[in-house]
Amino acid sequence: MLLHDSGGDRQATIEALPRIIHELRAHGFTFIPVSTLGGWSRDQVMPLLPPSQSVYTRTDALAFLFLSTGGWLLQWAFIIGIVLGLGRLGVIGALAFAQWVRSRRRERQHSGELYEPFVSIIVPAYNEERVIEATIRSLLNSDYDNFEIIVVDDGSQDHTSEVVRQHFDGQPLVRLFTEPNAGKAAALNLGLRHAKGDVIVALDADTQFPGDTIRMLARRFVDPQIGAVAGNAKVGNRINIVTRWQALEYITSQNMDRRAFASLNCITVVPGSVGAWRRDLIELCGGFSAETLAEDQDLTLRIRKLGYKIGYEESAIGWTEAPHSLKMLARQRFRWGYGTLQCLWKHRDALFRPRYGALGFVALPNVWIFQILFPLISPAMDLILVYTLISNALDWLQQPSGYRFTNLQQVILYYALFLAVDWSAACFAFALERKERWRLLWWLFLQRFCYRQVMYYVMVKSVTTAVRGAVVGWGKLERKATVEVQP
């Protein structure tokens, strides 16, 4: 009797052995080793390895230990990642819906109130000749009357200042200042020194505002506890697959998170594409800091640590120009990722501190886990899927008749479950947005499996750069002037 125990599913062999052994012993058969049958000693049948071969055996043992332990760790990382991801989606969804309900209630309660503080819009510009005119014109088309526009040319090497002078020289609401190139934070601080408003909007030069955005931002400062307000940033140049992927990310991830964290007063970033600040708090914090590449996140955290609220206004929309190629996207997100790491380290004293509430116990751990740690281990989860598909395909080719799909079905089931919940969460995010184009959801599958590989690369590069302590510059992006303000 020969039991072939090699490859495939061995469960049938294991189940058959006890019955075979008991039945044959009951009929008087005896089980003996091959060495006894041949009259050999154990060392003859299984000779000891000579000392010269011990290094190979130890190498084999270490290799199998590494593979088995690594496989076990990867499997648990995969399962824990899915569980945490699903749990996070449920919590974020519930908090975002609560914020959406409150925003509707706030609109009904305060629809008749008028609060119009003077707003200074500071536009730092470096080589923005292609987009600066459209940005300023969108601001001048605002239905809000009490504001000024301060353009700060930060040593541009193109015709940014000339474009502003040519088109807006006689416009009393627009003022232009120039300085040698010193960076975005320095440009914002220069504009702050010349600003007259109690509310400051620090606006990226590639972003356009619909007519009601300034008013929607300004009205929130009627609450003296509001220190800053984050608006609803949207991609305005949905011209190719890369920018459409980013439009999806803004809706289903960034804005969804801000909605949720607004419920707990722990928003970590008021974006440069659409946001407003209380001027006296900026000055109390010492202005915009050049210590990090994410001056908006740094200032947001400082104001929140002072005990003020960071609000979210979904009606205040800013249409921004997203990078149009994967190369430009990687450059932008590297700056974001590295700046985030700098801010996390700078404000590490807020982590798990009761005095900072949800900021220290929810928002900052969320950034560490889901923006830093997960992108570092997520490639391993994808490798598990790829490895499982390849190994199962090889097993099937070798033993098609005895092959069972149990392991493959389990992995595919996990992924299908995750994708189903992810798709549902994306649909929920779109439902919370006003007048959003649902056909973007057709790009979701490709975005999850292609776009995020760029994010993996960016975060790994950011972490390794931070560990090396390298100095990172701003990384100017090329403008295409393709933003369209959608109704």
TORVO-103345 format. One record per residue: residue in one letter; y, z, x of N, C-alpha, C, O in turn. Coordinates in steps of 0.05 Angstrom, whole numbers, plus 5000, padded with zeros to 4 digits. Example, Ala and Ser with C-alpha at 12.3 -4.5 7.8 and 13.67 -1.06 7.14 Angstrom:
<rs>
A488651565264491051565246493451565264493451695285;S495551425257497951435273500151575258502351615268;
</rs>
This chain:
<rs>
M497650005017500050005000502550005018502750175036;L504349815013506749795029509149825010509449664991;L510950015015513350055000515649945017516350075038;H516849725009518949605025521649745018522649714996;D522649895038525050065034527249975052527850105072;S528349735047530449635064532449475048531849275036;G534949575048537149435034536949465004534949544992;G539149414991539349424962539149704951539749904966;D538449734926538249984912535450104916533449984909;R535350344929532750464936531850664915529850804919;Q533150684892532550884872529750854861528351054857;A528850604857526050564846523950674866522050794857;T524350624892522450734912522351034912520251154913;I524751164911524851454911523451564886522051774888;E523851444863522651544839519551504839518151654827;A518651294853515751234853514151414872511851464867;L515451504894513951664914512651914904510251944909;P513952094889512552334880510052274863507952404866;R510252074846507952014829505651904846503351974841;I506251724865504151614882502851834898500351834900;I504452014910503252224927501452404911499252464919;H502452504888500852684872498252554861496152674862;E498452314852496152174841493952124862491652174857;L494852034886492851984907491652244918489252244924;R493252454920492052704929490052814909488052944916;A490652764883488852854862486152714864484052824855;H486152474875483652324879482452364906480652224914;G483352564921482152644947483252504971482152534993;F485352344968486452214991488252405007489452594997;T488352355033489952525052492052345065491552115072;F494452465068496652325081496952425110497252665114;I496852235129497052315157498952125171499351895162;P500152215194501952035209500351815223497851835226;V501651605230500351375244499151465271497151365280;S500551665284499551755310496751885308495051845325;T496252035286493652155282491451935277489251955287;L492251735262490251525257489551375282487251285285;G491351335300490851195325489851365348489051265369;G490051625344489251805366491251835387490651885411;W493851795381495951815401497552065397497452195376;S498952145418500752375416503352295403504052055401;R504852495395507452425383509352295402510752105395;D509252385428511052265448510251975454511951815463;Q507651905450506851635454507851445432508751225437;V507751555408508751395385511751375385512951165380;M513051605390515951615390516851725417517551955419;P516851565438517451655465520351755467522151645454;L520751955484523452065488525051865504524051725522;L527651845498529351665513529851775540530252025543;P529951615560530651705587533551795588535151705572;P534251965607537052065609539151845611541351875602;S538351625623540251405626541051275600543051135598;Q539451325579540051205552541551405534542251325511;S542051645543543251845525546051775517546851835494;V547551635534550251565527550351375504552151385487;Y548251195502548151015479547451165453548551095432;T545651355455544951505430547351665420547851675396;R548851785439551151945431553351765419554651835400;T553651525431555551335420554851255392556551235374;D552151205388551251125361551751355341552651315319;A551151605350551551835332554451865324555051915301;L556251835344559051865338560051635320561751675302;A559051395325559851165308559051205279560651155261;F556551285275555551325247557051565235557551555211;L557651775251559152005240561851915231562851985210;F563151755248565851655242565851485217567551505200;L563851305215563751115192563151265166564451215146;S561251455168560551605143562851785134563551795111;T564051925154566252105147568651945138570052015118;G569251725152571551555144571151435116573051435100;G568651345110568151245084568451455062569551395041;W567551695068567851915049570851985044571652015021;L572351995066575252055064576751835048578351895032;L576051585055577351365041576751365011578451304995;Q574251425005573451424977575051644962576051594940;W575251884974576752094960579652034959581052104940;A580751914981583551834980584051634958586151644945;F582151454954582351254933582451384905584151324888;I580651574901580451704875582951884871584051884849;I583652044891585952214888588552054883590252124868;G588751824898591051654894591251554865593451544854;I589051474854589051374826589751604807591351564789;V588551834811589152064793592052144794593352184774;L593152164819595952244822597752024810599752084798;G597051774815598651554805598751554774600851514762;L596451594762596351604732597851844722599351824702;G597452074735598952314726601952274729603452364711;R602752154751605652114755606751924733608951974723;L605251714727606251524706606551664680608551614665;G604751844673604951994648607352174647608852184627;V607852324669610152504670612752354671614652424656;I612952144688615351994689615951854663618251854654;G613951754650614351624624615451814603617251754588;A614352054602615252254582618152344588619752364569;L618752384613621552464620623552244615625752284606;A622651994621624451764616625051724587627251664579;F622951764570623351744541625251964531626951914514;A624952204542626752424534629652354541631452414525;Q630052244565632752164572633851944554636151954547;W632151754547632951534529633851654502635851554490;V632351844491633151974466635752114468637452094451;R636152264491638752404495641052204497643252264487;S640651984510642851784513643651674486646051634481;R641751634468642451534441643951754426645851694411;R643052004429644452214415647252244426649152304411;R647652214452650252244464652152024454654552074450;E651151784451652751564441653751614413656051554406;R651951724396652751784369654852014367656651994351;Q654452214384656252444383659052394395661052504386;H659152214415661652174429662751894426664451804442;S661851754406662751474402665751454396666951254403;G666951664384669751654378671551784398674051764396;E670451914419672052044438673151854459671751654466;L675451904469676651744490677151914514678552124512;Y676051834537676651964562676851754583674851614589;E679251704593679751484611681151584636683551544639;P679651704655680851774680681551534697680351314692;F683351554715683951334733681651294752680751484765;V680751044754678350974770679250794793680550594789;S678450874817678850714841676150584849674250724855;I676150324850673750174857674050084886675749914892;I672450194904672650124932670349924938668049984933;V671149694949669249484956669149444986670849294996;P667349565000667149515029665849235033663949165020;A667049075051666148795054665948725083667748775099;Y663648605090663348505117661948225115659648205107;N663448015121662447735119661547685090659247595086;E663347725071662647695043664247465030664847475006;E665147265045666847055034665546905011666946794994;R662946895010661546734989661346884963660946754942;V661647154963661147304939663547474930663647564907;I665547514948667547714942669347624919670147794903;E669847374916671547284894670247344867671547454849;A667747274864666347314838666147614832666447694809;T665847784852665648074848668348174837668348324818;I670548094850673148194841673848094813674848244797;R673247844808673847734781672247874759673247924737;S669747954765668248094745669448364739669448464717;L670648494760672048744756674548714740675248874722;L676048504745678548454731678048384702679948414685;N675648294695675048224667674048474651673148444629;S674348704663673448954650675249014626677548944625;D673949144606675449234582676749504586677849624568;Y676549614611677749864618680449814631680649634648;D682449964623685149904633686150064656687949984671;N684950294660686050494679684450494705682950674711;F684850284722683350264747684850094767686749954761;E683950114792684949954814682549854831680349974830;I682949644846680849534863681849544892683949434898;I680349674909681049684938678849544954676649634955;V679649324966677749174983678249245012680549235021;V676149325026676349405054674749205071672249205070;D676149035085674748835103674048985129675849055145;D671549025133670549175156670048995180667748965189;G672248865189671948695213670348445209668848365226;S670548315186668948075180669547855200671847825209;Q667547705206667847475224668147205209668346995221;D668147225183668546985166671247005153673047135163;H671546875130674146855116674347045092675646975072;T673047285094673147465071675947545064676747525040;S677647625082680347705076681947475066683547505047;E681647235077683046995068682446935039684146855024;V679846955031679146905004680447094985681447014964;V680547354992681847554975684847494973685947514951;R686147434995689047374994689547124978691447114962;Q687846924982688346664968688246694938689846574923;H686346844928685846854899687147094885687547084861;F687847304900688747554887691247664900691847904897;D692747504914695147604928697247714909698547914915;G697447594885699447684866698347874845699747934826;Q695847954848694548134828695248424835694348524856;P696648564818697448844824695149034825695349254838;L692948974812690649154812688949144837687249314842;V689448934854687748894878689348944903691548834906;R688249124920689449174946687449114968685049184965;L688348994990686548925012687349085037689749095045;F685349205050685749335076683749225096681449155088;T684449215121682649115141682449325164684349485169;E680249325178679749495200677749365219676149195210;P677749435244675549345262672849435252672649655239;N670849285257668149345247667249625255667049685279;A666849805235666050075241663750175223662950395224;G662749995205660650065188661550125159663850165154;K659550135141660150165113661450435106663350445091;A660350645118661450915112664350935120666051045106;A665050825144667850825153669650665134671850745128;A668650435125670150275106670650415080672850405069;L668650555070668950705045670950935049672550985031;N670851065071672751285076675551185079677451325071;L675950945091678650835092679650775064681950835058;G677950655047678750605020679350865005681150874988;L677751075010678151334997680951445004682251564987;R681851415029684451515037686751385022688851505017;H686351135014688450984999688050984969689750884954;A685851104960685251094931686951294916687751504926;K687651234891689251404874687551534852688551724839;G685151444848683651534825682251794828681651884850;D681651924805680052174804677052104805675452274813;V676451864797673651774798673451534817675051354816;I671451544834671151334855668551174849666351294845;V668850914848666550734846666350594873668050444881;A664150644887663650514913661750284909659350314905;L662850044908661449804899660749614921662449544937;D658149534922657349324941658649064934659049004910;A659448914954661048664950659448444938660548234930;D656848474935655148254923654548314894652848184882;T655748514882655048604855657248534835659648554842;Q656448454811658348394790657848584766655648644759;F660148664754660048844731660648694705662448534704;P659048744684659948654657662448804649663348994662;G663648714627666248814619666349114613668449234616;D664149234604664249514595663149714615663049954610;T662349624639661049804658662850014668662050254669;I665349954676667250154686667650364665667750604671;R668050284641668550474619666150654615666450894610;M663750544616661350704612660950904634659951134629;L661650834658661451034680663551244678662951484681;A666051164672668251354672668051564650668751794654;R667051484627666951674604665151914609665452114596;R663151884627661352104632662652344647661552564646;F664952294659666152504674667852694657669252864667;V667752654630668952844612667553114615668753324609;D665053114623663553354629664253454657663653314676;P665553684660666453774687664153834705664553854730;Q661653854695659353914712658153654724656353674741;I659053424714658053174725659353114751661853084753;G657853094773658953044799658752744806660452654822;A656752614796656452324801654752204779653252344766;V654951944775653551804754652251554766653651384779;A649651524763648251284771648051094748647451174725;G648650834753648450634732645850494732643950564746;N645650284716643250134712643349874729644549674721;A642149884753642249654771640149444763637849514758;K641049194763639248974756639548744776641748704787;V637448594780637548364797638848134782637948054760;G640948024793642447814780641747534789642747334777;N640147504810639447234820636447194819635047184839;R635447174794632547144790631846844793631246704773;I631946754818631746464823629146384835628446144835;N627546564846624946504856623046734853623846944841;I620646714863618646914858619347184872618747394862;V620647164895621347414910623447574894623247814892;T625547434884627647584869626547674842627447874832;R624747524830623547614805621847864809621848044792;W620347874831618848114838620748354840620048574831;Q623048314853624948534856626148614829626648854824;A626648424812627548484785625648664770626348854756;L623048604773620948774762621049054773620849254759;E621349074799621349334813623749504803623449734798;Y626049374801628449524791627949644764628649874758;I626649494746626249574719624049784717624449994704;T621749724729619349894724619150124744617550304740;S620750124765620550344785623150484789623350724781;Q625150354800627650494807629050604783629650844782;N629650444763631050534740629350724723630450914711;M626750674722624950854708625051134720625151334706;D625051144746625151404760627751544755627851784750;R629951394755632551524751632751634722633851844718;R631751484703631651584676630151854675631152044663;A627851854687626252094686627552334700627652554690;F628552284724629652504740632352594729633252814735;A633652424713636052514699635452744680637152914675;S633052744669632252954651632053224665632353434652;L631453214691631153464707633553514725633453704741;N635553344724637853354742636953354771637653534786;C635453154778634553134806634552844816632852774832;I636352674806636652404816637452424846639252574853;T636052274863636552294891638352074902639352094924;V638851864887640551644896642351534874641351454853;V644951544878646851394862647251134877648551134898;P646350904867646250664883649050534887650850564870;G649250394909651750264915652250024897654549934895;S650249934883650549704865651949784839653249614827;V651650034831653050124807652850434805650650544801;G655150564810655150854809658050954812659750804821;A658451194805661151314806660951604816658951734812;W663251694828663251964840665852104832667951984828;R665652364831668052524827669552554854668352644873;R671952464855673352444881673552704896673052714920;D674252924882674553184896671953274909672053414929;L669653194897667153274909666553114934665353214953;I667252854934666952694958668552814981667552835003;E670952894975672653014996671553285004671753365028;L670453444985669253694992666853665011666353835028;C665453445008663153385025663953255051662253195068;G666553205055667453085080667352785080667352655101;G667252655056667252365054664452255056662452395055;F664351995059661751855062660851885092662351825110;S658451975095657452035122656151785135654751635122;A656651755161655351545177652951645192651951505209;E652051885185649752005199647051875191645151895206;T647051735168644551605159645251315151647651245148;L643151155148643550885137643650875107644050665095;A643351105094643351125065645551315057645051535047;E648051235061650351405056650551485027651451705020;D649651305008649751374980647651594973648351774957;Q645251574984643251784980644152054992643752264980;D645252035016646152275030648252425013648152665009;L650252275003652352394987651252504961652152714952;T649452354948648152454924646852724928647252904911;L645352744949643952994954645853224960645453454951;R648053164975649953374981651353474956651753714952;I652053294938653453374913651453534895652253734883;R648953444894647053584878646553864889646254054873;K646553894915646154154927648454344923648154584925;L650754234916653154394909652854514881654454684873;G650854424866650354524839651354354816651254434793;Y652354114822653253934801651053754791648953714803;K651553634768649653454755649953174766652253084771;I647753034768647752744774646752604749644352624743;G648552464736647752344710646752054714646951934735;Y645551954692644651674691645751544666645451654644;E647151314670648251174647647050894645647750714661;E645150864627643750614625645550384615644850154620;S647750444601649450234591651350124613652549914609;A651550264635653250174657651549994675650050094693;I651649734671649949544685651349414709653749344707;G649949384731651049244754649049024762646749084767;W649948774762648248554770648648494800650748404809;T646548554815646648534844645048294854643248194841;E645848214878644347984891642148094908642648234928;A639648034901637348134916636647934938637247694935;P635348024960634547844981632747624970630947674953;H633147374979631747144967629247064982627846884973;S628647195004626247125020624947385028626147605029;L622347365035620847605044621947715070621947955074;K622947545087624047635112626547805107626848015119;M628347705090630747855084630148105068631448315072;L628148095051627348325036626248545054627048775052;A624648465074623548665093625748795108625649035114;R627848635116630048745131631548945114632349165124;Q632148885088633549065071631949325066633049545068;R629349295060627749525053627249695078626849945075;F627249575101626949745125629449925128629150165135;R631749815123634149985124634050205103634650435108;W633150135078632850335057630850545065631350785063;G628450455075626350645082627150825105626651065104;Y628450715125629250875148631451065140631451305148;G633350975123635451145113634351375096635351595097;T632351315080631051525064629751735081630051975076;L628351655102627251845121629352015134629052255137;Q631551895141633752045153634852255134635352485141;C635152175108636252365088634252585082634952815079;L631652515081629652725076629652935099629353175094;W629952835123629953025146632553185146632553425151;K634753055140637353195140637453415119638653625123;H636253355096636353545073633653685069632953765047;R632153725091629553855089629854145080627854265071;D632254265083632654535075632454575045632154795035;A632654355030632554365000629654364990629254414966;L627754295007624954264998623754534991623754725007;F622854554966621554794955623355034956622455264961;R625954994952627855214951628555254921629655074909;P628055494910628655544882631555494874632055414851;R633455534892636255504885636955224879638955174865;Y635355024887635854744882634154634859634354394853;G632654804847631154724823629254494826627754474846;A629454304807627654074807628053894831626253744838;L630453904843630853734867628953804889627753634901;G628554064894626754154915623854154908622154134925;F623254184882620454214874619353964861616853934859;V621053774853620053524840620953274855619353124864;A623553244857624652984867623952944896622952724903;L624553134914624053094942621053074948620252904964;P619353244937616453204941615552934930613752804942;N616752834908616052574898616652354918615052174922;V618952374932619652174952617752184975616751984985;W617152434985615252455007612552345000611252205016;I611552404976608752314969608652024962607051874972;F610451944943610051674931611651454945611151224942;Q613751534961615251334976614551325006614951115019;I613451545016612851555045609851555049608751385063;L608451755038605551795044603851575031602251455045;F604351515006602651314992602851035005600750915008;P605150945012605250685025603750675052602950465061;L603450915064602050925089598950915085597550805102;I597951035063595051045059594150825039591750775036;S596050705025595250505005593850265016591950165003;P594550175040592949955052589950015054588249845051;A589350275060586550355062585150325035582850255034;M586650385013585450344986584950054980582849984969;D586749884989586249594985583949505002582349334993;L583649615026581449545043578749625031576749485035;I578749845017576249935004575349724984572949654982;L577249624968576549414949575549164962573449054954;V576949074983576148834998573348875011571648705009;Y572949105024570449165036568149175016565949065020;T568649294993566649314972565849044962563548984958;L567848874958567248594948565548444968563648304961;I566348454994564948315015562048415018560148265020;S561748685020559148795025557248745001554848695005;N558348764977556648704953555848414952553648344944;A557648234960557047954961554747894981552947734976;L554848025005552747985025550148105015548047975019;D550148335002547748444991546448264970544048234970;W548148154954547047974933545847724945543747624936;L547147614966546047374980543347434993541647264994;Q543047675004540547745018538347814998536047735003;Q538947954977536848034957537847994929538448184915;P538047744920539147694893537447814871538547884850;S534747824875533047924853533248224850532948334828;G533548374872533648664871536348784872536649034873;Y538448614871541148724874542048844848541548734826;R543449064850544649194827547649224831548649274853;F549249194810552149184811553449454807555849464801;T551949674809552949934802555550004818557550074805;N555449994844557750074861560049884856562349984854;L559549624855561749434850563049484823565449474820;Q561349534803562449584776564149824775566249834761;Q563450034790564950284791567750234803569750324792;V567850094826570350034839572149864821574549914818;I570949654810572549474792573549624768575749574758;L571949814757572749974735575250144742577150164726;Y575250264766577450424774580050254776582150334766;Y579750024788582049844790583049744763585449724758;A581149674746581949574719583349794704585349734690;L582450044706583750264692586550304703588450334687;F586850304729589450334741591350114733593650164726;L590349864733592149644726592849654696595149584689;A591049734679591649754651593849964646595749914630;V593650194659595750394656598350304668600450344657;D598150164691600550064704601949864687604449864684;W600449684674601549484657602849614632605049534623;S601549814621602649954598605250094605607150094590;A605350214629607750344638610050144642612350204636;A609349904652611449704656612549614629614949574626;C610749574609611649504582613449724571615449664557;F612749974576614350194566617150184579619150234565;A617250124605619850114619621549884607623949924604;F620349664601621849444589622849514561624949434553;A621249674546622049754519624549924520626049934501;L624850084542627250254544629750104552631950204548;E629349864563631649704572632749544548631349454530;R635349504549636649344528636749054536637748984557;K635848884519636048594522634848494548635848304560;E632648614556631348524581629448294574628348284552;R628948124593627347884589624347954595623647984618;W622747964573620048054575618247864590616147934600;R619047614593617347424607617047494637615347384650;L618747664647618447764674615747894679614747904701;L614648014657612148164660609847984669607848084680;W610047724665607847544674607647544705605547464715;W609747634718609647644748608547904758608347954782;L607848094740607148364748604648364765604548504785;F602548214757600048224772600448134801599548274820;L601747914805602247814832604048014847603748044871;Q605948134833607748314847606248554858606748644880;R604348664842602848894851601048844875600649014891;F600048594877598048544898599248384922598048374943;C601548274918602848124940605348254950605648294974;Y607148314932609748434939609448694954610948754972;R607548864945607449124956606349124985606749325000;Q605148904993604248885021606748895040606649005062;V608948775030611448785046612449075047613449155068;M612149215025613049495024611349665043612449845056;Y608749605045607049755064608149715093608449905108;Y608549465099609549395126612249535132612649645154;V613949535113616649655116616449955121617650055140;M614750095106614650385109613250455135614050645148;V611150315142609750365167611750325190611850485209;K613350115189615350065210617450275210618350365232;S618350375187620350575185619350835198620850965213;V616950915191615851165202615451145232616251335246;T614350925242613950905271616650895285616851005307;T618650765273621250755286622551035287623751115306;A622151185265623251455264621851635285623151805298;V619151605288617751765308618651695336618851875353;R619251445341620151365368623051445372623951455395;G624551505351627351585353629151355360631251395372;A628451115352630150875358632650875341632650975319;V634750765352637250735338637150475321636450265332;V637750495296637550265278640350185267641750365258;G641049935268643549835258643349775228641249815215;W645649685217645749645188644049415179642649435159;G644149185194642448955186643748795163642848805140;K645748645169647248485149645448275137644048135151;L645448255110643948055096645547805090648047825086;E644247585089645647335083646047305053644247345037;R648547245045649147215017648846925008649346745024;K647946894983647546624972649346574948649546344938;A650746774938652546754915651146634891652046444879;T648846754884647146644862646946844839645246814822;V648647054839648547244817649647134791651747004791;E648247184769649147104743649147354725647147484722;V651447414714651747634695650547544668651647364656;Q648447674660647047594636648047754612648747994615;P648147634589649247774565647347984555647848124536;
</rs>
